[in-house]
Amino acid sequence: MNISEVVEKTGLTAKSIRLYEEKQLISLPKRAENGYRSYENKHVQELSIIASARRVGFTLDECRELVFISMNEHRMSAEVKRRTSEKLTEVKKKIAELRKIEEQLNEWLSICPGDSSSNCPIVEDLKKGCKRK
């Protein structure tokens, strides 16, 4: 199948598909005599794994590993579960960091009068290096 068919089946852009191929996240498709790539169902599966994994925050390197694991008939689900658990821990940490950012922004919004005066507590805090909380 050609790249437009793969785009339709995976929801990825042609640019993303070419990038994943260039970064060797998927097995290399064969080339027709005219130089066009010829994709197979296995490429659609590999790209679907990457698309799904990217949506939940896996990096390109982690996607490469997941694709590799998926091709191993003797894989153990424990390995995939471990990697998923590690990703969840990482996401929870990012969420906690984002909550602190949200808290700081809300605090600034609550202390700033937002009027026409030049006095701005947000600017003063920024000058201090955001040492609140």
C-alpha positions as CSV (number, residue, x, y, z in Angstrom):
1,M,0.0,0.0,0.0
2,N,1.1,3.6,-0.6
3,I,1.7,6.2,2.1
4,S,-1.7,7.9,1.6
5,E,-3.4,4.6,2.5
6,V,-1.2,4.3,5.6
7,V,-2.1,7.9,6.5
8,E,-5.8,7.0,6.3
9,K,-5.4,3.8,8.4
10,T,-3.2,5.3,11.1
11,G,-4.3,8.9,11.3
12,L,-0.7,10.0,11.1
13,T,0.7,12.5,8.6
14,A,2.9,11.4,5.8
15,K,5.6,13.7,7.3
16,S,5.4,11.8,10.6
17,I,5.5,8.4,8.9
18,R,8.6,9.4,7.0
19,L,10.2,10.7,10.2
20,Y,9.5,7.5,12.0
21,E,11.0,5.6,9.2
22,E,14.1,7.9,9.1
23,K,14.5,7.5,12.9
24,Q,14.2,3.7,12.4
25,L,11.1,3.4,14.7
26,I,9.5,1.1,12.1
27,S,10.9,-1.6,9.9
28,L,11.9,-0.3,6.5
29,P,9.3,-0.5,3.8
30,K,10.3,-2.0,0.4
31,R,10.8,0.4,-2.4
32,A,9.1,-0.1,-5.8
33,E,11.0,0.4,-9.0
34,N,9.8,4.0,-9.2
35,G,11.3,4.6,-5.7
36,Y,8.0,4.9,-3.9
37,R,7.6,3.2,-0.5
38,S,5.5,0.1,-0.4
39,Y,4.0,-0.5,3.0
40,E,2.6,-3.7,4.5
41,N,0.2,-4.4,7.3
42,K,3.1,-4.8,9.7
43,H,4.0,-1.2,9.0
44,V,0.5,-0.1,9.8
45,Q,0.7,-2.1,13.1
46,E,4.0,-0.6,14.0
47,L,2.8,2.9,13.2
48,S,-0.4,2.4,15.2
49,I,1.7,1.4,18.2
50,I,3.7,4.6,17.8
51,A,0.7,6.8,17.4
52,S,-1.0,5.3,20.4
53,A,2.1,5.4,22.5
54,R,2.9,9.1,21.5
55,R,-0.7,10.1,22.6
56,V,0.0,9.0,26.1
57,G,3.4,10.6,26.4
58,F,6.0,7.9,25.3
59,T,9.1,9.4,23.7
60,L,10.3,8.4,20.3
61,D,13.0,6.2,21.8
62,E,10.4,4.6,24.1
63,C,8.2,4.0,21.0
64,R,11.0,2.3,19.2
65,E,11.4,0.0,22.2
66,L,7.7,-0.7,22.3
67,V,7.6,-1.5,18.6
68,F,10.6,-3.8,19.0
69,I,9.0,-5.6,22.0
70,S,5.7,-6.0,20.1
71,M,7.6,-7.8,17.3
72,N,9.0,-10.3,19.8
73,E,6.8,-13.4,19.9
74,H,8.4,-14.4,23.2
75,R,7.8,-11.0,24.9
76,M,6.6,-10.9,28.5
77,S,3.8,-8.6,29.4
78,A,5.7,-7.8,32.6
79,E,8.2,-5.8,30.5
80,V,5.5,-3.7,28.9
81,K,3.7,-3.3,32.2
82,R,6.9,-2.1,33.8
83,R,7.5,0.5,31.1
84,T,3.9,1.7,31.3
85,S,4.2,2.0,35.1
86,E,7.3,4.0,34.7
87,K,5.5,6.3,32.3
88,L,2.6,6.7,34.7
89,T,5.0,7.7,37.4
90,E,6.6,10.3,35.1
91,V,3.2,11.7,34.1
92,K,2.1,11.9,37.8
93,K,5.3,13.9,38.5
94,K,4.6,16.3,35.6
95,I,1.0,16.7,36.8
96,A,2.2,17.6,40.3
97,E,4.6,20.2,38.8
98,L,1.8,21.6,36.7
99,R,-0.4,21.9,39.8
100,K,2.3,23.9,41.5
101,I,2.5,26.2,38.4
102,E,-1.3,26.5,38.5
103,E,-1.2,27.4,42.2
104,Q,1.5,30.1,41.5
105,L,-0.4,31.6,38.6
106,N,-3.7,31.7,40.6
107,E,-1.9,33.3,43.5
108,W,-0.5,36.0,41.2
109,L,-3.9,36.6,39.7
110,S,-5.4,37.0,43.1
111,I,-2.9,39.6,44.3
112,C,-2.6,41.7,41.2
113,P,-5.1,44.6,41.0
114,G,-5.0,44.5,37.2
115,D,-5.7,48.2,37.1
116,S,-4.0,51.2,35.4
117,S,-1.4,51.7,38.1
118,S,2.2,50.7,37.5
119,N,2.3,48.7,40.8
120,C,2.2,45.0,39.8
121,P,2.8,42.3,42.4
122,I,3.4,39.8,39.7
123,V,6.3,41.8,38.3
124,E,7.7,42.2,41.8
125,D,7.5,38.5,42.4
126,L,9.2,37.8,39.1
127,K,12.0,40.1,40.1
128,K,12.4,38.2,43.3
129,G,12.7,34.9,41.5
130,C,9.2,33.4,42.3
131,K,10.1,32.6,45.8
132,R,6.6,32.4,47.0
133,K,5.6,28.9,48.1
